[in-house]
Amino acid sequence: ALMQATDSLQPTDGLRPRTYRSLFGLLAATGLRISEALHLQTQDVDWVQGILTVRQTKFCKSRLVPLHLTALAALKQYVEDKERQLGLQKDGAFFVSDTGEALHDRTVHNTFEGLRTRLGWIARGGHASPRIHDIRHTFICRSLLECYRRNESPDHIMDAISTYVGHVKVSDTYWYLTATPELMTIAAQRFAQFVEGGTR
């Protein structure tokens, strides 16, 4: 819904709607911090290997982030849109405004807030309103949910998720978990199997 809502951003025939659709899509597909996405440079995307290089992020760490093929295809489409609008850009910020300038953090948050209001989103947690950062929380919860659905060990997958999202300690990743109805349901089912003598 958020990505679809970007189509209404003005000017609708400019680069802005496609920039925000691609930005929010990347956050949802990778769990990147918004600061990490905004600091991406054009040369940080390895199109052959399908990997993002996220440089000097929180705690001055860098990491490689493999992309799903669909995410890579969406980013390629965005680059083609940029080239049509602004000409070929071999370096500089990956996500840019209609004038080719890097997006500012406050501008992105203001745009998100406007879209959030238009969509009628309300908070269901401890914050007054849904935040961009909640997309990161959702990514981690959904990754764990997929692990449960595939009957994989949550201990192993949490190590992988923690590395992927750039946490220093796996306990930081556990902090992101929220008792969503989907997670609670599958956890209850697995606990029932354990009590009945089955596998966890």
N, CA, C and O of each residue as an XYZ file, in Angstrom:
800
protein
N       0.829     -1.207      0.000
C       0.000      0.000      0.000
C       0.867      1.261      0.000
O       0.559      2.241     -0.680
N       1.950      1.220      0.771
C       2.845      2.373      0.827
C       3.491      2.616     -0.533
O       3.567      3.755     -0.993
N       3.952      1.552     -1.172
C       4.591      1.702     -2.475
C       3.600      2.196     -3.524
O       3.949      3.018     -4.371
N       2.388      1.705     -3.471
C       1.365      2.165     -4.410
C       1.031      3.635     -4.178
O       0.768      4.381     -5.121
N       1.045      4.038     -2.910
C       0.708      5.426     -2.579
C       1.732      6.407     -3.132
O       1.411      7.575     -3.352
N       2.957      5.949     -3.361
C       3.973      6.856     -3.896
C       3.624      7.334     -5.302
O       4.131      8.365     -5.743
N       2.770      6.604     -6.010
C       2.399      7.002     -7.373
C       1.700      8.356     -7.404
O       1.672      9.017     -8.443
N       1.135      8.773     -6.269
C       0.407     10.041     -6.222
C       1.306     11.227     -5.871
O       0.846     12.369     -5.855
N       2.587     10.963     -5.588
C       3.492     12.055     -5.238
C       3.703     12.966     -6.446
O       3.804     12.510     -7.585
N       3.766     14.258     -6.163
C       3.926     15.251     -7.227
C       5.409     15.571     -7.468
O       6.201     15.575     -6.525
N       5.783     15.837     -8.715
C       4.970     15.682     -9.918
C       4.863     14.208    -10.311
O       5.858     13.485    -10.295
N       3.680     13.775    -10.658
C       3.456     12.352    -10.927
C       4.230     11.856    -12.138
O       4.475     10.657    -12.266
N       4.620     12.772    -13.034
C       5.392     12.350    -14.200
C       6.894     12.567    -14.003
O       7.681     12.412    -14.938
N       7.281     12.927    -12.775
C       8.692     13.147    -12.464
C       9.341     11.894    -11.899
O       8.769     10.805    -11.940
N      10.542     12.070    -11.374
C      11.286     10.944    -10.807
C      10.856     10.652     -9.371
O      11.049      9.541     -8.879
N      10.279     11.637     -8.706
C       9.975     11.520     -7.267
C       9.138     10.287     -6.916
O       9.513      9.564     -5.993
N       8.025     10.011     -7.602
C       7.257      8.810     -7.246
C       8.080      7.526     -7.368
O       7.961      6.630     -6.532
N       8.915      7.437     -8.406
C       9.708      6.223     -8.609
C      10.849      6.124     -7.603
O      11.249      5.026     -7.215
N      11.368      7.269     -7.185
C      12.417      7.266     -6.162
C      11.878      6.709     -4.854
O      12.499      5.839     -4.243
N      10.731      7.204     -4.424
C      10.190      6.765     -3.139
C       9.663      5.331     -3.206
O       9.769      4.590     -2.229
N       9.104      4.939     -4.332
C       8.674      3.547     -4.473
C       9.888      2.617     -4.342
O       9.818      1.595     -3.660
N      10.975      2.968     -4.982
C      12.179      2.137     -4.943
C      12.822      2.152     -3.560
O      13.299      1.124     -3.079
N      12.833      3.316     -2.928
C      13.419      3.437     -1.595
C      12.656      2.603     -0.579
O      13.255      1.809      0.146
N      11.331      2.777     -0.519
C      10.537      2.019      0.453
C      10.550      0.519      0.126
O      10.532     -0.319      1.028
N      10.583      0.195     -1.155
C      10.655     -1.208     -1.540
C      11.955     -1.856     -1.080
O      11.958     -2.994     -0.610
N      13.063     -1.123     -1.218
C      14.357     -1.656     -0.769
C      14.367     -1.854      0.742
O      14.883     -2.859      1.229
N      13.804     -0.907      1.487
C      13.734     -1.057      2.952
C      12.953     -2.310      3.322
O      13.362     -3.056      4.213
N      11.834     -2.547      2.648
C      10.990     -3.703      2.959
C      11.668     -5.017      2.577
O      11.475     -6.037      3.238
N      12.464     -4.987      1.506
C      13.078     -6.214      1.003
C      14.365     -6.584      1.719
O      14.801     -7.733      1.651
N      14.986     -5.616      2.410
C      16.294     -5.871      3.016
C      16.378     -5.540      4.500
O      17.300     -6.000      5.174
N      15.444     -4.757      5.027
C      15.546     -4.344      6.428
C      16.643     -3.323      6.671
O      17.069     -3.144      7.812
N      17.112     -2.649      5.627
C      18.129     -1.612      5.816
C      17.614     -0.510      6.730
O      16.413     -0.242      6.780
N      18.528      0.126      7.450
C      18.191      1.362      8.149
C      17.978      2.449      7.090
O      18.598      2.412      6.028
N      17.106      3.409      7.380
C      16.852      4.468      6.413
C      18.137      5.238      6.126
O      18.372      5.638      4.986
N      18.963      5.448      7.135
C      20.229      6.165      6.925
C      21.136      5.395      5.971
O      21.843      5.998      5.163
N      21.120      4.058      6.063
C      21.946      3.239      5.180
C      21.481      3.364      3.732
O      22.295      3.473      2.815
N      20.182      3.347      3.542
C      19.639      3.452      2.176
C      19.947      4.829      1.585
O      20.281      4.934      0.405
N      19.837      5.877      2.390
C      20.063      7.224      1.876
C      21.541      7.490      1.598
O      21.869      8.366      0.798
N      22.430      6.748      2.243
C      23.861      6.929      2.009
C      24.400      6.031      0.897
O      25.582      6.108      0.560
N      23.550      5.183      0.326
C      24.012      4.338     -0.776
C      24.470      5.209     -1.941
O      23.847      6.216     -2.278
N      25.578      4.787     -2.543
C      26.100      5.441     -3.732
C      25.850      4.556     -4.957
O      25.671      3.345     -4.831
N      25.841      5.155     -6.106
C      25.583      4.411     -7.335
C      26.525      3.226     -7.482
O      26.114      2.155     -7.930
N      27.776      3.411     -7.110
C      28.769      2.355     -7.261
C      28.672      1.283     -6.175
O      29.440      0.321     -6.202
N      27.750      1.425     -5.224
C      27.600      0.439     -4.146
C      26.756     -0.762     -4.554
O      26.589     -1.692     -3.766
N      26.225     -0.755     -5.767
C      25.412     -1.877     -6.242
C      26.243     -2.710     -7.215
O      26.676     -2.222     -8.259
N      26.457     -3.972     -6.854
C      27.133     -4.917     -7.746
C      26.038     -5.631     -8.543
O      25.387     -6.543     -8.034
N      25.842     -5.215     -9.781
C      24.752     -5.747    -10.589
C      24.998     -7.189    -11.009
O      24.046     -7.932    -11.246
N      26.242     -7.590    -11.103
C      26.569     -8.961    -11.522
C      26.318     -9.947    -10.384
O      25.688    -10.986    -10.579
N      26.810     -9.614     -9.210
C      26.657    -10.495     -8.051
C      25.324    -10.289     -7.328
O      24.899    -11.146     -6.554
N      24.671     -9.160     -7.578
C      23.412     -8.868     -6.891
C      23.609     -8.543     -5.430
O      22.873     -9.029     -4.572
N      24.613     -7.714     -5.144
C      24.978     -7.414     -3.759
C      25.110     -5.908     -3.555
O      25.684     -5.204     -4.385
N      24.570     -5.425     -2.437
C      24.784     -4.041     -2.013
C      25.976     -3.990     -1.065
O      26.145     -4.873     -0.224
N      26.791     -2.967     -1.202
C      27.816     -2.692     -0.200
C      27.319     -1.535      0.648
O      27.162     -0.415      0.162
N      27.075     -1.815      1.916
C      26.594     -0.794      2.850
C      27.799     -0.357      3.670
O      28.342     -1.142      4.448
N      28.217      0.889      3.500
C      29.497      1.351      4.043
C      29.351      2.187      5.318
O      28.455      3.020      5.452
N      30.277      1.925      6.249
C      30.445      2.755      7.440
C      29.115      3.146      8.071
O      28.786      4.328      8.176
N      28.363      2.144      8.487
C      27.049      2.408      9.065
C      27.180      2.549     10.578
O      28.209      3.002     11.078
N      26.163      2.170     11.285
C      26.177      2.277     12.746
C      27.373      1.521     13.308
O      27.665      0.412     12.862
N      28.063      2.100     14.272
C      29.267      1.541     14.877
C      30.408      1.447     13.860
O      31.340      0.663     14.038
N      30.330      2.258     12.782
C      31.386      2.334     11.768
C      31.666      0.991     11.107
O      32.810      0.685     10.771
N      30.628      0.199     10.924
C      30.776     -1.106     10.270
C      30.294     -1.013      8.828
O      29.436     -0.198      8.488
N      30.873     -1.873      7.987
C      30.396     -2.032      6.616
C      29.994     -3.479      6.431
O      30.487     -4.359      7.136
N      29.094     -3.734      5.477
C      28.675     -5.120      5.248
C      28.162     -5.276      3.817
O      27.832     -4.302      3.140
N      28.108     -6.528      3.383
C      27.552     -6.864      2.080
C      26.138     -7.382      2.281
O      25.893     -8.192      3.175
N      25.206     -6.919      1.454
C      23.801     -7.301      1.570
C      23.343     -7.933      0.254
O      23.076     -7.218     -0.712
N      23.250     -9.263      0.205
C      22.730     -9.914     -1.007
C      21.273     -9.518     -1.247
O      20.494     -9.368     -0.305
N      20.919     -9.354     -2.518
C      19.567     -8.949     -2.889
C      18.826    -10.091     -3.576
O      19.410    -10.869     -4.330
N      17.535    -10.172     -3.297
C      16.695    -11.099     -4.051
C      16.618    -10.594     -5.493
O      16.718     -9.393     -5.742
N      16.440    -11.511     -6.430
C      16.405    -11.139     -7.839
C      15.326    -10.103     -8.140
O      15.519     -9.233     -8.990
N      14.194    -10.194     -7.449
C      13.116     -9.220     -7.690
C      13.517     -7.827     -7.204
O      13.172     -6.826     -7.833
N      14.240     -7.762     -6.090
C      14.708     -6.472     -5.584
C      15.746     -5.886     -6.526
O      15.745     -4.683     -6.790
N      16.623     -6.730     -7.029
C      17.650     -6.274     -7.968
C      17.006     -5.738     -9.247
O      17.425     -4.708     -9.774
N      15.990     -6.439     -9.739
C      15.288     -5.997    -10.956
C      14.610     -4.645    -10.731
O      14.618     -3.791    -11.617
N      14.019     -4.450     -9.539
C      13.349     -3.179     -9.238
C      14.364     -2.032     -9.191
O      14.078     -0.932     -9.663
N      15.540     -2.287     -8.628
C      16.571     -1.249     -8.581
C      17.091     -0.924     -9.984
O      17.373      0.234    -10.294
N      17.215     -1.948    -10.825
C      17.644     -1.710    -12.210
C      16.638     -0.831    -12.941
O      17.014      0.061    -13.702
N      15.361     -1.089    -12.704
C      14.321     -0.276    -13.328
C      14.426      1.177    -12.865
O      14.248      2.102    -13.658
N      14.715      1.371    -11.582
C      14.857      2.723    -11.051
C      16.039      3.435    -11.705
O      15.941      4.611    -12.055
N      17.155      2.723    -11.870
C      18.326      3.315    -12.506
C      17.999      3.734    -13.936
O      18.428      4.796    -14.388
N      17.242      2.904    -14.646
C      16.832      3.257    -16.013
C      15.939      4.498    -16.004
O      16.054      5.361    -16.874
N      15.042      4.580    -15.008
C      14.182      5.758    -14.882
C      15.020      7.013    -14.619
O      14.754      8.077    -15.178
N      16.037      6.873    -13.757
C      16.919      8.008    -13.460
C      17.660      8.471    -14.707
O      17.781      9.668    -14.967
N      18.152      7.505    -15.470
C      18.906      7.858    -16.682
C      18.038      8.591    -17.683
O      18.494      9.535    -18.328
N      16.787      8.165    -17.819
C      15.884      8.855    -18.729
C      15.603     10.277    -18.259
O      15.468     11.196    -19.067
N      15.515     10.447    -16.925
C      15.165     11.760    -16.361
C      16.375     12.686    -16.254
O      16.281     13.880    -16.539
N      17.511     12.123    -15.840
C      18.656     12.962    -15.485
C      19.906     12.704    -16.307
O      20.886     13.441    -16.193
N      19.885     11.667    -17.136
C      21.093     11.288    -17.853
C      21.885     10.268    -17.052
O      21.551      9.991    -15.900
N      22.913      9.717    -17.637
C      23.718      8.675    -17.010
C      24.452      9.226    -15.796
O      25.099     10.270    -15.874
N      24.348      8.511    -14.661
C      25.048      8.894    -13.440
C      25.925      7.728    -12.990
O      25.425      6.709    -12.513
N      27.220      7.889    -13.147
C      28.144      6.811    -12.783
C      28.518      6.836    -11.308
O      28.973      5.831    -10.762
N      28.327      7.974    -10.670
C      28.611      8.068     -9.243
C      27.606      9.006     -8.597
O      26.713      9.530     -9.262
N      27.760      9.213     -7.295
C      26.812     10.046     -6.563
C      25.782      9.203     -5.848
O      25.827      7.974     -5.891
N      24.853      9.872     -5.191
C      23.832      9.185     -4.396
C      22.972      8.301     -5.281
O      22.657      8.656     -6.417
N      22.593      7.141     -4.748
C      21.754      6.222     -5.516
C      20.326      6.748     -5.600
O      19.733      6.770     -6.679
N      19.766      7.175     -4.455
C      18.402      7.715     -4.423
C      18.471      9.241     -4.470
O      19.083      9.875     -3.611
N      17.832      9.815     -5.488
C      17.956     11.258     -5.697
C      16.591     11.902     -5.939
O      15.594     11.230     -6.204
N      16.589     13.225     -5.836
C      15.390     14.021     -6.108
C      15.247     14.232     -7.607
O      16.063     13.753     -8.394
N      14.211     14.947     -7.989
C      13.996     15.255     -9.407
C      15.129     16.095    -10.005
O      15.318     16.114    -11.221
N      15.882     16.789     -9.143
C      16.992     17.609     -9.627
C      18.327     16.871     -9.563
O      19.367     17.435     -9.905
N      18.301     15.612     -9.127
C      19.526     14.825     -9.072
C      20.293     14.946     -7.772
O      21.392     14.404     -7.651
N      19.733     15.649     -6.795
C      20.408     15.805     -5.505
C      20.061     14.653     -4.576
O      18.983     14.068     -4.676
N      20.983     14.329     -3.668
C      20.741     13.284     -2.682
C      19.539     13.648     -1.819
O      19.333     14.816     -1.490
N      18.747     12.641     -1.455
C      17.586     12.885     -0.602
C      18.030     13.226      0.813
O      18.964     12.626      1.345
N      17.346     14.199      1.419
C      17.624     14.551      2.806
C      16.737     13.732      3.739
O      15.576     13.457      3.436
N      17.302     13.354      4.865
C      16.595     12.518      5.830
C      15.255     13.125      6.226
O      14.242     12.426      6.233
N      15.232     14.421      6.557
C      13.997     15.063      7.014
C      12.943     15.092      5.908
O      11.753     14.927      6.176
N      13.377     15.298      4.680
C      12.442     15.310      3.548
C      11.788     13.948      3.390
O      10.586     13.856      3.142
N      12.584     12.887      3.534
C      12.051     11.525      3.402
C      11.040     11.241      4.504
O       9.980     10.669      4.249
N      11.370     11.643      5.732
C      10.441     11.408      6.839
C       9.147     12.198      6.649
O       8.062     11.690      6.932
N       9.257     13.427      6.176
C       8.054     14.232      5.925
C       7.185     13.597      4.840
O       5.959     13.576      4.949
N       7.827     13.082      3.798
C       7.083     12.424      2.724
C       6.389     11.178      3.244
O       5.228     10.929      2.919
N       7.097     10.394      4.051
C       6.504      9.194      4.647
C       5.303      9.559      5.515
O       4.266      8.897      5.461
N       5.447     10.605      6.306
C       4.352     11.024      7.187
C       3.121     11.429      6.378
O       1.993     11.129      6.769
N       3.336     12.105      5.257
C       2.208     12.485      4.410
C       1.507     11.272      3.816
O       0.279     11.216      3.772
N       2.293     10.303      3.359
C       1.715      9.080      2.796
C       1.002      8.273      3.877
O      -0.075      7.722      3.647
N       1.611      8.213      5.047
C       1.017      7.492      6.174
C      -0.350      8.082      6.531
O      -1.307      7.345      6.771
N      -0.432      9.387      6.563
C      -1.700     10.050      6.865
C      -2.736      9.746      5.793
O      -3.895      9.467      6.099
N      -2.312      9.801      4.537
C      -3.211      9.529      3.418
C      -3.749      8.098      3.473
O      -4.898      7.843      3.113
N      -2.908      7.174      3.927
C      -3.303      5.767      4.014
C      -4.141      5.471      5.265
O      -4.748      4.406      5.377
N      -4.165      6.425      6.201
C      -4.944      6.228      7.422
C      -4.299      5.269      8.399
O      -4.993      4.642      9.200
N      -2.984      5.146      8.348
C      -2.286      4.239      9.249
C      -2.306      4.775     10.679
O      -2.149      5.975     10.908
N      -2.498      3.883     11.621
C      -2.427      4.244     13.036
C      -1.452      3.304     13.726
O      -1.197      2.195     13.255
N      -0.915      3.758     14.838
C       0.072      2.955     15.563
C      -0.617      1.841     16.331
O      -1.740      2.002     16.810
N       0.075      0.692     16.443
C      -0.439     -0.395     17.272
C       0.592     -0.819     18.309
O       0.438     -1.841     18.978
N       1.644     -0.015     18.432
C       2.694     -0.342     19.392
C       2.903      0.788     20.371
O       1.961      1.487     20.744
N       4.159      0.965     20.790
C       4.466      1.940     21.823
C       4.773      3.328     21.299
O       5.167      4.202     22.071
N       4.599      3.554     19.990
C       4.886      4.873     19.411
C       3.598      5.541     18.960
O       2.595      4.886     18.676
N       3.658      6.868     18.902
C       2.449      7.630     18.575
C       1.957      7.338     17.163
O       0.752      7.325     16.914
N       2.882      7.103     16.240
C       2.518      6.865     14.842
C       3.485      5.852     14.236
O       4.607      5.711     14.721
N       3.069      5.141     13.182
C       3.998      4.255     12.466
C       5.188      5.054     11.942
O       5.038      6.193     11.502
N       6.379      4.438     11.996
C       7.616      5.110     11.594
C       8.262      4.353     10.435
O       7.963      3.180     10.214
N       9.135      5.015      9.705
C       9.899      4.327      8.668
C      10.678      3.171      9.288
O      10.790      2.101      8.689
N      11.211      3.384     10.473
C      12.019      2.356     11.138
C      11.217      1.081     11.406
O      11.799      0.006     11.551
N       9.899      1.188     11.473
C       9.065      0.006     11.691
C       9.151     -0.979     10.527
O       8.878     -2.167     10.700
N       9.525     -0.496      9.348
C       9.702     -1.404      8.211
C      10.818     -2.393      8.525
O      10.744     -3.559      8.138
N      11.842     -1.935      9.218
C      12.967     -2.803      9.629
C      12.482     -3.857     10.631
O      12.836     -5.032     10.527
N      11.677     -3.430     11.590
C      11.097     -4.378     12.548
C      10.281     -5.437     11.808
O      10.391     -6.629     12.096
N       9.467     -4.995     10.861
C       8.615     -5.915     10.107
C       9.453     -6.918      9.323
O       9.114     -8.100      9.263
N      10.553     -6.447      8.719
C      11.430     -7.345      7.963
C      11.951     -8.468      8.854
O      11.946     -9.634      8.459
N      12.396     -8.116     10.050
C      12.964     -9.120     10.960
C      11.885    -10.093     11.428
O      12.126    -11.299     11.479
N      10.701     -9.589     11.770
C       9.610    -10.470     12.208
C       9.194    -11.425     11.097
O       8.975    -12.612     11.339
N       9.087    -10.908      9.887
C       8.650    -11.755      8.768
C       9.717    -12.780      8.396
O       9.391    -13.894      7.985
N      10.978    -12.414      8.537
C      12.059    -13.367      8.270
C      11.999    -14.535      9.244
O      12.173    -15.690      8.853
N      11.751    -14.228     10.521
C      11.632    -15.299     11.504
C      10.389    -16.142     11.243
O      10.421    -17.363     11.395
N       9.301    -15.495     10.854
C       8.065    -16.215     10.549
C       8.283    -17.196      9.397
O       7.792    -18.324      9.447
N       9.008    -16.783      8.369
C       9.312    -17.683      7.258
C      10.159    -18.856      7.717
O       9.994    -19.974      7.228
N      11.052    -18.613      8.641
C      11.876    -19.690      9.210
C      10.996    -20.722      9.893
O      11.184    -21.923      9.696
N      10.045    -20.273     10.688
C       9.122    -21.187     11.353
C       8.303    -21.974     10.342
O       8.095    -23.177     10.496
N       7.845    -21.287      9.311
C       7.012    -21.958      8.300
C       7.790    -23.027      7.537
O       7.214    -24.019      7.090
N       9.105    -22.822      7.387
C       9.941    -23.819      6.708
C      10.478    -24.864      7.677
O      11.240    -25.751      7.292
N      10.066    -24.748      8.952
C      10.483    -25.677     10.004
C      11.999    -25.674     10.200
O      12.606    -26.713     10.461
N      12.599    -24.490     10.070
C      14.029    -24.345     10.302
C      14.282    -23.955     11.751
O      13.369    -23.527     12.458
N      15.520    -24.105     12.183
C      15.890    -23.753     13.556
C      15.934    -22.238     13.710
O      16.707    -21.577     13.016
N      15.124    -21.673     14.600
C      15.142    -20.211     14.782
C      16.488    -19.702     15.297
O      16.870    -18.567     15.015
N      17.211    -20.539     16.054
C      18.520    -20.106     16.562
C      19.481    -19.830     15.412
O      20.202    -18.832     15.421
N      19.486    -20.717     14.426
C      20.386    -20.533     13.291
C      19.961    -19.355     12.429
O      20.797    -18.567     11.987
N      18.681    -19.240     12.195
C      18.217    -18.173     11.311
C      18.397    -16.804     11.960
O      18.624    -15.819     11.257
N      18.302    -16.723     13.283
C      18.491    -15.437     13.945
C      19.918    -14.945     13.795
O      20.145    -13.742     13.670
N      20.895    -15.861     13.804
C      22.284    -15.465     13.556
C      22.418    -14.867     12.160
O      23.085    -13.850     11.968
N      21.769    -15.520     11.179
C      21.841    -15.044      9.797
C      21.148    -13.686      9.646
O      21.677    -12.782      8.998
N      19.961    -13.549     10.249
C      19.227    -12.283     10.168
C      20.032    -11.163     10.817
O      20.126    -10.062     10.275
N      20.612    -11.449     11.979
C      21.380    -10.451     12.717
C      22.550     -9.933     11.885
O      22.820     -8.733     11.856
N      23.241    -10.850     11.210
C      24.355    -10.462     10.344
C      23.852     -9.647      9.156
O      24.455     -8.642      8.778
N      22.745    -10.091      8.575
C      22.201     -9.447      7.373
C      21.808     -8.005      7.644
O      22.066     -7.131      6.817
N      21.183     -7.741      8.796
C      20.713     -6.379      9.086
C      21.775     -5.522      9.772
O      21.539     -4.347     10.054
N      22.959     -6.114     10.043
C      24.072     -5.331     10.561
C      24.084     -5.091     12.045
O      24.603     -4.076     12.508
N      23.513     -6.019     12.807
C      23.568     -5.880     14.261
C      24.887     -6.419     14.801
O      25.443     -7.381     14.271
N      25.378     -5.785     15.863
C      26.624     -6.204     16.491
C      26.410     -7.502     17.268
O      27.260     -8.392     17.248
N      25.277     -7.600     17.947
C      24.968     -8.779     18.764
C      23.591     -9.305     18.369
O      22.700     -8.539     18.003
N      23.432    -10.635     18.450
C      22.144    -11.231     18.092
C      21.049    -10.774     19.048
O      19.874    -10.755     18.683
N      21.430    -10.405     20.275
C      20.442     -9.918     21.237
C      19.797     -8.621     20.743
O      18.645     -8.338     21.071
N      20.533     -7.835     19.959
C      19.953     -6.616     19.383
C      18.838     -6.963     18.400
O      17.849     -6.237     18.286
N      19.007     -8.078     17.691
C      17.995     -8.513     16.729
C      16.755     -9.023     17.459
O      15.631     -8.745     17.042
N      16.953     -9.765     18.544
C      15.807    -10.245     19.323
C      14.972     -9.074     19.839
O      13.753     -9.182     19.976
N      15.642     -7.950     20.124
C      14.937     -6.766     20.616
C      13.920     -6.257     19.596
O      12.931     -5.620     19.960
N      14.171     -6.541     18.316
C      13.288     -6.079     17.248
C      12.026     -6.925     17.100
O      11.070     -6.511     16.444
N      12.026     -8.096     17.705
C      10.879     -8.983     17.539
C       9.663     -8.438     18.281
O       9.761     -7.948     19.406
N       8.536     -8.538     17.627
C       7.278     -8.063     18.183
C       6.304     -9.234     18.235
O       6.304    -10.091     17.352
N       5.479     -9.264     19.269
C       4.518    -10.366     19.413
C       3.367    -10.179     18.437
O       2.242     -9.892     18.846
N       3.645    -10.339     17.157
C       2.589    -10.224     16.154
C       1.678    -11.442     16.246
O       2.117    -12.501     16.694
N       0.420    -11.316     15.832
C      -0.490    -12.474     15.879
C       0.054    -13.678     15.113
O      -0.115    -14.819     15.544
N       0.709    -13.424     13.975
C       1.230    -14.529     13.169
C       2.346    -15.273     13.905
O       2.371    -16.503     13.931
N       3.265    -14.513     14.500
C       4.358    -15.153     15.242
C       3.850    -15.881     16.474
O       4.300    -16.987     16.774
N       2.908    -15.264     17.195
C       2.374    -15.892     18.403
C       1.622    -17.184     18.074
O       1.702    -18.160     18.821
N       0.898    -17.186     16.962
C       0.144    -18.376     16.558
C       1.075    -19.537     16.270
O       0.864    -20.647     16.760
N       2.112    -19.283     15.471
C       3.005    -20.375     15.100
C       3.860    -20.816     16.284
O       4.201    -21.994     16.395
N       4.209    -19.882     17.169
C       4.954    -20.246     18.378
C       4.096    -21.129     19.278
O       4.596    -22.096     19.852
N       2.803    -20.805     19.407
C       1.899    -21.620     20.223
C       1.748    -23.018     19.643
O       1.707    -23.999     20.385
N       1.665    -23.114     18.323
C       1.555    -24.424     17.673
C       2.796    -25.264     17.920
O       2.690    -26.458     18.200
N       3.972    -24.655     17.821
C       5.215    -25.387     18.052
C       5.344    -25.799     19.512
O       5.851    -26.880     19.810
N       4.883    -24.936     20.433
C       4.937    -25.299     21.847
C       3.998    -26.469     22.130
O       4.333    -27.364     22.906
N       2.822    -26.461     21.501
C       1.876    -27.569     21.680
C       2.490    -28.875     21.193
O       2.323    -29.912     21.834
N       3.200    -28.836     20.062
C       3.873    -30.031     19.551
C       4.930    -30.515     20.539
O       5.090    -31.718     20.746
N       5.649    -29.572     21.149
C       6.682    -29.923     22.108
C       6.086    -30.590     23.344
O       6.613    -31.586     23.838
N       4.973    -30.025     23.840
C       4.311    -30.585     25.025
C       3.790    -31.995     24.737
O       3.812    -32.872     25.601
N       3.326    -32.187     23.509
C       2.773    -33.499     23.119
C       3.859    -34.501     22.762
O       3.561    -35.639     22.399
N       5.121    -34.084     22.863
C       6.217    -35.019     22.607
C       6.735    -35.007     21.196
O       7.540    -35.861     20.825
N       6.286    -34.044     20.386
C       6.751    -33.955     19.000
C       7.986    -33.083     18.922
O       8.613    -32.775     19.935
N       8.322    -32.695     17.718
C       9.472    -31.827     17.520
C       9.068    -30.396     17.706
O       7.908    -30.036     17.506
N      10.032    -29.567     18.091
C       9.749    -28.149     18.286
C       9.733    -27.413     16.964
O       9.510    -26.203     16.934
